[in-house]
Structures are given as C-alpha cells and as structure tokens.
Amino acid sequence: MDLAGESIAAGHGIFLILALGLALAFEFVNGFHDTANAVATVIYTHTLRPTVAVVWSGCWNLVGVLTSSGAIAFSIVALLPIDLVLNAGSAAGFAMVFALLISAIIWNLGTWYLGLPASSSHTLVGAILGVGLGHSLLTPGLGFGEGVNWSKAAEVGTSLLISPIVGFSAAGLLLLVSKKLLRRPELFRAPEPGKAPPGWIRGTLVLTCTGVSVAHGSNDGQKGMGLVVLILVGILPGAYSVNLNSSHADLRNLATSAQLASSVVARHAPASPMASTEATAELSRFLKASGQMSDRTVPALSIKNREIIEIVAGRGSFRELSLANRKALRSDLYLIDATFAKLDGLDYFSNPGEREVISSYRASLGTAIHFIPSWVKFAVAVALGVGTMIGWKRIVVTVGEKIGKGHLTYAQGAAAELVAMTTIGASDYLGLPVSTTHVLSSGVAGTMAANHSGLQVETLRNLLLAWVLTLPVCVVLGASTFAAALYVVLNVMGLR
C-alpha cells in the first residue's frame, strides 16, 4: 500500500484507517458531550432556538480548532511513556493509541447517556495514566509506574482540579459585581416563557456562547490532534517524523541554535567516549519517572546534540534526508527537547544567558517536531463541529434545568460563559488542557449560589461522583484496554 509517497504493510494500512477513525470518533463524541455546555445558556434564556444554537456553536468550534496553537496537543503527548512515543510504530505503540481512544469513547458515551457533564479531559488523562501503568506492568525490566510522566501528569492534574473551583468562584463573584454595577433589573430576572430577551442582552449571550465555543474547539480539539499526529508518525514516518514544510530559514535557525546550545552544554559536560546508542539509552533512562542525573547524562546530551548539528548542517530542507535519517532525527530531537525540559525543571542551567540560549533552541526543536498538518486540523474540526450538532440535548437539560432550583437568568448565563471563555482561553495560551464541562457547569452552580437560587443536591452529588470517578475508572479502562489491544495487535494482526 502506498500512502503519502511511502509504502506500508497492509496491516499497518488497516491500523491507520482504524486509528484515524477512532480519533475522529473521539472528537465527534467530545463534540456532543462537552459543547452542549456552551449552548445550554442561550437555549434556556430563549436567546437562540436549539437548532440554531447548536449549528452556531458547531461552526465556531470549527474555527477554534483551525486557529489553535497546538501547544495542548503536545502537552497531552508529553504524558505518554517516552519509549512508546519514540516507537509509535511498534506493536505497543499501536496498542497505546487504540487503548486511549477506546477507553475515552466508552466513558464519554456512558456519562453522556446518563446526562452527566463529565470531563473529556479527565477521561483522556486517566486513560493515558492507565496505559502508562499497564505498559510498566507488561514490559520486563520496568518498575511499576515507570511508564508515566508523573511531573507532567501533576501539572495537567492541577489545571483540571483548579479550573472548576475558578469557574464556581469567579462566576459567582462576577454575578454579584454585576448586580452592584449594572442597574438593569431585566438582566437578573428569569426569562419569560417562549420570549426572546431584549436585543442587547441577546447579543451579549450570543457573544459569550461564541467565545466558549471557540475556546472549547481550540482546547479540546487539540487533544485529538496530538493523537492523530502520533498515529501518522508511527505509520508514515517518512512524511510526518519531521516538519517537511520547514523553510530553509527554519533549518538554518535550528543549526545555529544547536551550535549555541552545544557550547552551553560543553561547559557542563566533560569529553566522553560514549557511543550514540549508549547516549540514547542514557537519556531515555534519565527521562523515566524515577530517572536521576548521573555523570553520563549531560555528556550524552552533548553527543546527541552534536549529531543534530551534523545531520542539519548544510541542508536546505528536511526532504533531503532519507527515511531512516528522518526517523532518527525525530527521536533525537524529541529526546533532546525532553531532556532540556527536565533539566530546566531541576534548574540545572541557572545562568540567565544559558537559559535564554536553551529556550531559543527548544523553540527551534518545536518547529521541527511539534507541528500539526492542516488537513488534520480540518478533519478534527469537522468531527468536533458535527458532534456539537448531534446528541446535545441530554447534557443541555442537566446544565439548564438540574443544577439550580431556579430558572437560569440572563446575567447568570452570561457570567458563567464569560468565566468559562476566559478560563479556557488562558489555559489554551499556557498549553494546559482544562475541562469545558467542569468550568461551565461549576460556573452555573456558582451563579446559582451567589443568586441564592438554591442548588439541586442530587445533581451536584452526581456531578461530583462523575468528577471523582472519571480518573480512576479511566485509569483501569486504559490499563485493561491496553493489555487487550496489545494481545490483538501481536497475536491477531501479527504486528511487531
């Protein structure tokens, strides 16, 4: 089979079709599961008819995906075991992708069926942790938990934990401030049945709904994009290992940055006779969760960095490299970037000038390996946008009717959405995945509490239960699905 100018085995071609289908199915389910939160306020305030609201939100989700930075996509990939990322085309790499997507889809569909606004972000992170734990149990020589990037998991987990607290507190506070500053009683009354709000209120609510939709598309759409790129790297490394669209200036900048970084590293690393394979093994060991620095770590980094300089020097394009060199280059670039990131966390390069050089180098590395093809963005955008327009009602009813005892007012809807839009947008800028579901539903709860409208305890209990259970359930799902997928890939599909 010939794809993207590259010949692949029939089994790999089948896997590519299945994996891409699952990745887009995940985004489709994510669309009608999460984005229903964005339209709940405009529907329950009679600002837009349901059919108009979901189509409008779907279109702006598409815009959000297409204009996203890609930072979150690679934050998600950074949670995965590094040996599986570097060997995405292996049987274990294939099993990893299947396990992640199947686990996330199962939990999302289950909570959607029950009408529970659970978090797709929590779902995917839990599945990733489960795959890492399963990989460590099934791989000889790995200690339990070695396959998990715990520091990155803690960073992502913190953002997922704090965001609903921010949503509840900020939305409630914004409502109280609005009552003090805005002397417009109609803002704080429940909508009249079947009657649309005044034009200026309607415009405000449509604007906030649009903002949440764009932010959701930008943040959540990236989660699927990162996995799609990983699939492509594993099956079509010649076309997707490195960014073949990098300009001659990009390569020249990479070579220059690598030379400067090499000088910095040389100040810290004595000469070493270490072979390239030994250097790779040393950096891979250091990057494990329990990996500690040794006197071989920085010399190994120096050796791999010099290899980058030799490969890139004098090249006008990555297309000039052979398939083998492209694959090797990606592995080296990924190892070097991850190693510098971990050393940065240890404050190893404390000199400000050195830190600036390393930061610039890592930006050049990112240009080469952290890229998302335009067609991937478009495919994910369509899947997420279409998903938004289908199956939205269950979650909308929960958010609109079952969180508070009173009807959602215009001001409550606007406050919850404005906070959600801002929180998700800030997280997108920082490259941190957050839960649209948790931020917005907690924002609605915060406005109900601030308005003394009362909260429905049963719904809050169910939301809290889903919030608490999502991570552990998806860890178990991810680990068990990984074991099953690995067996199928090895013994049924015959891939290695």
Secondary structure as UniProt FT lines:
FT   STRAND          2..3
FT   TURN            4..5
FT   STRAND          6..7
FT   HELIX           10..34
FT   HELIX           36..44
FT   TURN            45..46
FT   HELIX           50..66
FT   HELIX           71..77
FT   TURN            78..79
FT   HELIX           82..86
FT   TURN            87..89
FT   HELIX           91..113
FT   TURN            114..115
FT   HELIX           120..138
FT   TURN            140..141
FT   TURN            144..147
FT   HELIX           150..181
FT   HELIX           185..188
FT   TURN            193..194
FT   HELIX           199..235
FT   HELIX           237..240
FT   TURN            244..245
FT   HELIX           248..268
FT   HELIX           276..286
FT   TURN            289..290
FT   TURN            295..296
FT   HELIX           297..312
FT   TURN            313..314
FT   HELIX           318..320
FT   HELIX           323..345
FT   TURN            346..347
FT   HELIX           352..369
FT   HELIX           374..388
FT   HELIX           393..401
FT   HELIX           410..430
FT   HELIX           436..450
FT   TURN            451..452
FT   HELIX           457..491
//
